[in-house]
Amino acid sequence: MNLRAAVLGAGSWGTTVASIMSANTPTVIWARDPATADDINTNKANGRYLPGLTLHPALEATSDLASAVRNADLLVMGVPSKAMRSTLDAARAHCRAWVPVISLAKGFEPKTRYRMTQVIEEVMPGHPPGVLTGPNLAREIVQGFAAASVLAMDDEVIVRKLKPLFQSNLFRVYTNTDMVGAELGGALKNVIAIAAGMGDGAGAGENTRSAVITRGLAEISRLGVAMGGEPATFAGLAGLGDLMATCTSSLSRNHHVGEQLGKGRTVDQIIDDMNQVAEGINSSKIVMELADEYGVEMPIAHEVYKVCHEGSSARRAFRGLLRSEAGSEAEPG
């Protein structure tokens, strides 16, 4: 397809997607930092976020947002959820009508609790929104390991047309029209990944991690279905697949946060040492607000919220989970 793509945001995942896309169609990536744009153009590398790895030679970069957006036939948003609205606001004046806008972020807007496609619809009405999500650890994909993802949009025709732009021989892309479920799977699993990391950091063992993942998936599915997602989506790449990768990998930012919490560090200390956003910290507060709104019990997410926002500890969190009564596996808890 001879479409021109613009990826806004040059973090690890935005850069990875832009590198894949550049093999399929002319692609430019916008980096807020001119030094990052220069690194991509000169060295075909992003030393800040993907050190030691080489990007596709056709990828071009710029620190000029207007020049990245004005000729784009497809806009891909690689910025964190908290920066989504402001970046869309800045891009809107330069974007042509009806250009699809695909989100890579896995989180909620803090004040509105919107999913990212809801933010896109509000800021840029008339532009078909979508989300690319799944078990996608950026560094492994740039290194050439096989992976799979889901491109979700409401319009089945558009999503099938755009799918070839995102895939490669080793990066397989599936389509889905359950945009709500796909987005919620990606956002909710970050909270469970922190819980899994806390157990690992505290030396809780493999059995504990397996229990957290399994019961965490049950929590994700209950809230996701209550909010309009399809049950099958949470059993697929956007749900279980993403949850497994994020809860078990040392490359996962949210697992890292949990692991450090399990070792006794505070949230502020951990954030100060990171150069990328761990969405699960802020999402845990929003997830509990949504759980209350929809009447869904989420004991694991609640313990993560207390650790991240109320000064609880990982040890107290696991004690709290053990104190809760276990009933039927089909029931909450």
N, C-alpha and C positions, 0 to 999 in steps of 0.2 A: 504494500500500500504506500502510495506516495504522499503521505501526510507528514506535516512538520509538527514535531512534539516539543513542548517546553516542560521541563521538570523544575518546580520551584522548591528549593531547599536542597542543600548539598551535605546533609548528614550522611551517615553510613547507608541507610536504606534508600534515601532519595538518589544518592550517587550510584548505588547498585542497580536500581531500576533504570536509571538513565543510561548506564553502560549497556545493559541488555537491549534497551530500545534502540540505541544508536546503531546496533547491528541490523535492525529491521527498517529503520526510517530515519530521516534527518532529525537529530535531537540536540537541543541545547539545554544546559542546566544552569539555573540561576543560583549563585552563591552570594550570600550577604557580605562575606569577607572577600575583598578583591584578591587577597593572597591565595585563598582557596581556588578561586577561578583561574588564577595564573598557574597554580600547580597542576590543575587538570589540563589546561591548554598546553603547557610547556612539557610536563613530565608524564601526562596521561596517568596521573595518580592523585589521590586525595590523602596526603600524608597525615592530616589531622584526624580523620575518622577511619581510614582504611590503610594504615601504615604498612608498607612493604608489598602492596598489591598493585597490579597494573590494570587500568581500565581500557575499554575498547578504544582503538585509535581514532575512530570517527567521532567520538563524543567531543562536543564543544561546550565551553563555559563562558559565562559573563557575570559581572556584578551589576549590570544595568537591567533592572526589572522590566522596564518598558520595551527594550530591544528583544528580550527573551519572549515576551508575551505577544507582541503586536502581530507577528506572522504565524502564530501557532494555530494548528488545526485541532490540537488536543492539548489540554492543560493537565498536568499531573502535580498534585500538591504533596510535597515531601516534607512539610514543616510540622512541628508538634501541634497537638490539638489546641494549646493555649495561644498559638500564633496563627491559627487558621483564618480567623475572621479578619485580622489586620492585614494579612498577606493578600487575601482575596479582595479586600477593599482597595489595596494599592494596585492590584492587577486589573481590576474591573474596567477602569477607564481605557485600558490598552487592548482589551480582549474583544475579538470580533464576535458577532452574535452567533448563538447556537453551538459554540465550541463545547464539546463534552469536558467535564472537570472530574478527574479521578483522584480520590483521597488515598494516601498511604498511611495516614495516622490511625492509631489504635487507642482512642480515648474519647472523652467527652469535653465539650466546652464548659469551663468551670461555672460561669454565672447562669447560663441557660439550661445546662445539662443536655444540650443538643448533641446528637450524633453528628459526625462531620458532614455527612451528605445533607443533613438538615441545615447546617450552616451555609453550605454551598447553595442550596435552594433559596435561602433567605437573602444572601448577599448578591447572588448572580442568578436571578430567576430567568428561566428560559434556556439555561445551559444544562443539558442532561448530566446528572451527577452519578458517580459510581465509586466503588471501593475495590482496591486490590489488597487481599489479606490472606493469611495462611501461615504455616510453619516456615517462616522465611528468616533465617539468621544471615544477615547481610554478608558477613565475612566468608562464610562457607560458600555462598553462591558465587561471589567474585572469584573464589579459588577454583571453581569449577565442579563442586559437588552437586549431584543431582538433587532437585527440589521440586516442589509443586505448590501452586497457589490458586486462589479463586478470584476471578474478576466478576463482581456482582453489580448489576444495574437493573432497574425496573424494566427497561426496554430490551427484549430478547434479541431484536434485530441489531441494535446498536452494539450490544455487548459482544455478539458474535463477530461483528465487523472489526471491533477494536482488539479482540483477543490476540490475533497474530502479532500485534505490535509489542506485546509484553513477553512473549515466550521465546525460548531457544531450544536447542537440542537437549540440554540438561535442565532446563527450567520449564516445567510443564504447567500450563494454565488451563483451568477448568472454568466454565461459566455458571452463573447462578443468578436467578432473578429475585432471590430473597435477600434484598439489600439490607433490610433491617436485621435479620439474623446474622448475616455475615459481619456486619459492623459490630454488633453486640458481642459476638464470639471473640473478636479481636480485642475489644475494650475490656471485657469482663475477665478474661483469662489472666490479664496482668496482675490483678489483685490476688488470684489464687497462686500465681507464680511467686509472689512475695511470701505467701504462707509456706510454700514448698521450700523456698530458699531459707526461711527461718529454721525449718526443721533440719535442713542440711548443715546450716551454720552451727546449730546446737548439737550436732552429732546424733540426731534422732534415728537415723537408719533408713534402709530402703523400704521396709514395710510401712513406715510412717509416711514417706513420700508418696508411695502408691495409694495409701488411703486418702491423703490430701488431694491428689489428682482426681481420684475417682469421685469422692464426695464433692470436690470442687466443681467437677463437670455437672453433677446433679444440681448444684446451686446455679451455675451459669444457665443451664437449660431451663430451670423453673422460671427464672426472671426473664430470660430471653423470650420464651414462649408467651409469658404474660404480657410482654411489651410488643408482641406481634410477629416474632420470628417463627420460622418453621422448625419443628423438632428435628427433622433430618439434617438441617444445617449444622446443628450443634454436635452431631455425630460425625461430621465430615472434616475437611481440612481447615475450615474457618473456626471450628469448635475444638473437637478433640485433638486434631492434628497440631494446631497452634498451641494448645494447652500443653501437650506433651513436650514440644520443643522448648517452650519458654520455662517450663517447670524443671527441666533436667539439664539444660545446657549452661556451661560456664560463660558462654557468649551472650546470654540473656541479661539485659540490664535490670529487669525486675527481679529475676532470681538472685542476681548479685546484691541488690538492695536487701532482700530477705536474708541472704546468707550473712551479710554484715550485721544485720539486726540480731540474728541468731548468735553472733559472736560477742554481742553486748554493746555495739556501737549505736549511736543515736542517728535519727533520720537526718538531722542537720549536718552531722559529721560526714555522713555518706554522700549527701548531695554535694557538699563542698568539694569532694574529691572526684566528682564525675563531670565529664564534658558533654554528656548527652542526657536527654530527659528520660526518666523512668516513669512512664505514664501511670503505673499502678498506684503510686503514692497519692496523687490527687484524685484518681478515679475511685479509690476506696471510699472516700467521703460521699461522692456522688452516687456510687452503687448502693450505699446504705440508705440514702435519701430515696432512691428509686425503689429499693426493696420495701421501705415503709409505705411508699405511695401505692405500690401494687400488691401489698399484703403478702410478700414472699419472705420466708425465713431463710437467712443466709449466715449461719453461725461462723463459718470459716472467714468469710468476708468481714463479718463484724469484728472478729478478733484482730484481723489485719488493720482495720480502721482504728481500733483502739491503740494499737502499737504506733501507727503512723501519725495519729492526731490527738491522742489523749495521754501519751506518756507511758503506756503500758509496755511490758517487755515481752520478748518472744517466749520466755519461759512461762510467764503468766498466761500468755495466749494459748499455749498448748495445754496448760492445766485447765483453762476454761473449757476447751473442747472436750477434754477427758471427763470433766464434771457433768457435761450435758448427757442426758439419758438417750441411749440408742434404742430406737424402735424398729419398725419395719424398714427395710432398705428403700422401699418406695416412698417413705415419708421424709420430711425435712429433718436435719440434725445429724 
